[in-house]
Amino acid sequence: MTQYITYPNARAEVFSFTEVGDVHEHHIMLHVTNIESTFLQQLDAILDAYQDIITNKLPGTVAVFKRYFLSDSANQADDVAAADTSDCAKSFIQQAPLDGSKIGMWVYLMKGAETRYLPSELYEVKHGAYRHLWNASAHNLAANSEYQTRLLFNEYIMQLTQEGCTLANNCIRTWLFVNDVDLNYGGVVRARNQVFFTQGLTNNTHFIASTGIGGRQQDPNVLTQMDNYAIAGIKPEQIRYLYAPTHLNRTSDYGVSFERGTRVDYGDRSHVFISGTASINNKGEVVFPKDIIKQTHRMWDNVEALLNEAECTYDDVAHIIVYLRDSSDYAVVSKLFQERFPDKPYIIVLASVCRPTWLIEMECMAIKKSSNEAFEKF
């Protein structure tokens, strides 16, 4: 169910999953509507709307994860960090909202969970048999994108070890934001491939759902920033990887290492994480180069095939993030999404996809009611 809430200078799209169990889940996209206001005024509008939601609209909920989409992180990230002092995993990235505003926010809320920061610096969301471990805005200042990425994964592996977890068994989702993706993505790919091999992640085992996309951190010397999500207490039989071979090929066919999507099954629901997906065919070829409309439709078909393999449809999708390489495509793409997904929380941001010929990419998460007595409830 999606609810639309309008404020004087902001609006919110709220997806709620409250069908089963004691834990309720909500995905919210917050947008600024007065785009002529200053950044601080826009920030206030977003935070005021968020505060109203958690206080009056969804009382008792707690933030699990937030991502701030900024138009100029060098001048804005400090202000956001100072204004939002709440405890949760928070990601700050320069991926300008293409509606003309300076800031947007995706928030993942839950009701019925216990949350805290752990000594490992991972953010724990605990309920039942599971501990959901979130991490955001990880970065370092190593010499280049390859070294930065390798160090990011090595540090994350040590954090997981502190929690009795491993990268291979417990990590469900990563996001890699690459400053100047056309120049630096190659280093990210090499580092990830090397780290995954050392951790027993190969084409014969599995990889991890991921989005590797253009995005700038506050410090221009940061070439790679990483967000990630893992689950302690999950069993291998609860995780299923998605391939949609009629539409897509294995990513390892063209030298990268991530899963197209992942389904996680619980006793009362399933979560589906769809990686960054573009206009590609099952031979690994870019489809419809230089045609934003046809690329958008092919992208939708690919995501739908992944969702269908997970026994879901677009009706189950909780939120969508859309990445555009060229801001001049926004008007066309915005119209297409308004027509196709009038009842979904989504945001369209400026972010180059990892191949120059890909004009658009999207990711999403779906939640579906299910019943499997072999697994503990969410």
N, C-alpha and C positions, 0 to 999 in steps of 0.2 A: 504494500500500500504506500502510495506517495502523497504527501501533503505539501501544499504550497503556502508559504507564509510571507506576507508583504509587510515591510517596515518602511518608515519615512525615507531612508536612504539605502536600504538593502532589501534583498529578498532571499528566501531559503527554500530549497527543495529537500524534503525529508522522506526518505524511504525507511519504513519500519517493518521489522520481522518480529511479530509477537505471537505467532501461531501456536508454538509449543514450548514446554519447559519453563523453567524459572528465569532463564536468561533471555532478555529482549535485546535485539540489535537494531541500531539505527545508523544510516549513512546520510550525511547532510552535505549539500553543496551550498555555500554561502557566496553571494554575489553582491557587488556594489551597484546601486542604481543611479546615484548622483556622480557621474564620472567627471564632472567639472570641479569637484571639491579637491582639496589638498590630500596628500597621502595620509597625514595624521587624521584628518576627518574621515577618510575612507576606512582606515584601520578602526577608528572608534565605531563606525557604523557596523562593521563586521563583528566586532567584539560585543557590542550592545545587542545585536541580534542573537549571537551565540548565547549570551548570558540569559536572555529572555527564554530561549528554547530550553536550556537545562534547568531553569528556575520555574518556569510557568507551563511550558508545553510538554516537557518530558522530565518532570521532577524525579529525582532518584537515580538518574543516569550519570555515568562518569565517562570522561573522554579516554579512549584507548589509544588513539592515534590522530594526529592532526598534520595536514600538509598545507603550508602557506605558499601560494603561487604569487610571486612578486614580479613587478615590472622592472625593478632596478635594485637588486639585492644589496649592492655596495652601499646604497644610501637608505635602505629600508630595513634590513634584517635586524640591526641593533634595536630599532624602535619597536619592532614586533616582539623581539625577545624580552624587552623591558616591559612591554604592556601586557604580555601573556605570561604570567608567572605560575600558571597551573602545572600540576604534575601530570605529565603524560609524555609519550614519545612524540616529539615535534620536529617536523621536517620543514626547512626553509630553503626554497629554491627559486632562482630566477627563471621563470617560465611565464611570461606576461599573459594575463587573461586577454583574449582578443576581442572582448566586448568594449574595449576602450578604458577599462578601469585599471587601477594600479595594483589591486590585490584581490585574490579570491581564496577560498579555503574549503578543503574537504575534511570533514570530521567523522570519525567512527566512534559511536557511543554505544555503551552497554548498560544494562540494568541487571543487577543480580550477581555482579562479579566483585572480587576484591582486587585492588590494584596497589602497587608500590614499586619504587625503584629498588633494584637489587644491588649488592656490592659489586657485581660484575658490570654495572651501569646499564643493564638491560631493564626494560620496563615490563614488569610482570602483571598479567591479568589472569587471576586464578578463580576457577570455579569447578566443582566436581573433581574429576580425575586429571584435569589438564591444567597446565600453566602455559599461557600464551606469552611469548617473549618478543617484544618489539624493540627496535633500535632505529634511530633516525639521525640524519645529518652527520654521519660519520665521515671524517675526512682527515687528511694529513698533508704535509708539505714535502714529500719525497720528490726526487729529481724530475720525474716524468710520469705520464699516466700509467705506464706499465708498473713501475715501482709503487706508485700510490695505490693502485688496485690490489697488488699483491699484499702490501702491508695492511690494507683494509680487511681483506679476507683473513689474513693471519691473525689479526687482532680479534676479529669476530669469532674465529675458531676457538681462540683461547677463552673468550667470554662464554661461548657455548659449553666448553669443557667445564668451566666453573659451575655450570648449572646441570651437569651430568648429561649433556647433549653432544651430538656431533653434527657437522654440516650435512653429511649424507643422510642421516636418519631423521633429523628434526627440522631443518630449514625448509620452509615451504615456499617462500617468496622473497625476491630481492628486487631492488630498484637501483640502477646505476646511472647517475646523472653526469654527463661528460661535457666539460667546458670545451667548446669548439669540437664537436663530435666528428666532423669530417677529418680533422687532423689527428685527434687523440683516441678515437675509438679502437684503432688497431692495437694500441698498447693495452687497452682494457681487455680486449679479446684474448691476447696472448697470456696475460696474467691470469685471467679466469680459467683458461684452458689448463694452464700449468698447475694452478692450485687445485682444481677439481680432480685432475689426474692423481695428485698425491693423496687426495681424500677418497679415492676409490669411486669417483663419479665419472663414468665413461658412457659411451653410446650403448654399451652392453648392460649397463646397470640403469642409471637414470641421471638426469640433471635436475635443475631447479627452475621453477617458473620465474620469469624475470622481464623487466623492461630496461633496455639500455637506450638512453635517449639524450638529446642535447639538453643541457641545463647548467646554469652558472651559479657557483657559490659566491658568498660575499667577498671572499679573498680571491682575486684573479689567479693566484698561484695554485689554487686548488683545482686540479684538472679532473678529479673524480670524487663524487660524493655518493655515499651508499646509505640506503634504508633497507631494513630486512625484518623478516618475521619468521619465527620458529615456534614449534609446539613441543613442550616437554610432556611426556605421558602418552604420546601418540604411538600407535603400532603400525608396522609396515603394511598390514592388510587393510588399514583404513585409508591409505593413500593410493590414488590411481592417477596415472599420467595420461594426458590427452594428446592425440596425434592428428586426427582428421585426415587420413592419408589421401582421400579423394580430392582434397583441396590444398594440402600443405605437405612439404617434405620434412624430413628430420633436419634440425638445425645444424647438426654435425656434418651434413652433406656439403655445407659451404663454410665449414671451419669454425663455427661458434658452438657454444655449449649452454643451451637453456631449453627448458621444456615449453611447448606451446601453451600448455595449460595443466592445471592440477586440480583434482577433486579430492576433498577430504571428507570422509564420512564419519558421522557421529551417530549415537543411538536415536537421536530425534531430528537431525537435520544434516544437510550437506553444504559445504562451502566449495565454490568453484572459483579458482583464480585463473583468469585468462591473461596471458602475457601480452606485451606490446605486439600488436598484430597489424600487418600492412597488406598491401595489394600484391600478393605473391601466389604462385601456383605450386603444384606438387613436384615441380622440377627445380624449385628454388629461384625461379625467374621473376623479375618484376613484371607485373601485368598492367597494361595501359599506361605506359610512361607519358608524362606531360598532360594527362587528362584527369583533373581532380575529381570530376563527377564519377567517372567510371572506376577510378581507384577507390573512392569511398564505397561504392556499391560492392566491389570485390572484397574489400576489407570487411564489410558487414557480413557477406556470405561466409568468409573464412571464420569469423568469430561465431557465427551461428552454427557452423559445422562442429566447432569445438564444444559449444554449449550442448548441442544435440548429443554428442558422444558422451557427455556427462549427464545425460537424461534431463537436461534443462532447456529452457527457451529464453528469449529476451524478456519474457514476463517475469522471470526470476532474478533479473539483474538488479543489483542494489545501487550501483553507481557506475559512471563511465567517465574516463579521462581521454580527451582527444588531443592529439599533438599535430600541429601544422608547421610545415617548413616555411611556407610563404604566407605572410599575414594578409596579402591581397586575396587569398582564397577563403577568408573567413566568412564573407557574406554568403557565398554559395554553400559552404559547408554548414553554416549555422541554419540556413533554410532547410537543408536536407535533414539535419538532425531534429529540427523542430517538427518536421512532418513525420519522420519515422519514430521518434521517441518523445512524444509530447508529455509523457508522464514519468520520465526518468530523471534523476539527478545527474547532471553532466556538466562538464566545463570544457571549453576549448581554449588551448593555450598555445603560445608560440614556442616551438621546440623542434629542432632539426632531427629527422629520423636518421638512422645509422647508414643508410645508403642515399646518396644525393638524388637518385631517381624516384625515391619514395616521397610522395608529397604529403602523406597523411598516415597516422598510426593511431590505434586506440587500444585501451586496456579496460578491463572491467572485472567486477566480482559479482557472483550470483549466490543466493541463499535459497535453499529449497527444503521444505518439510520432507522428512523421510523417517523410516522406522526400521531399525536393525538391532535386534536384541543382543547381538554378539558384541556390540560396542557400547561403551559408556556414553551417556547423554552429554551434550555440549555443556 
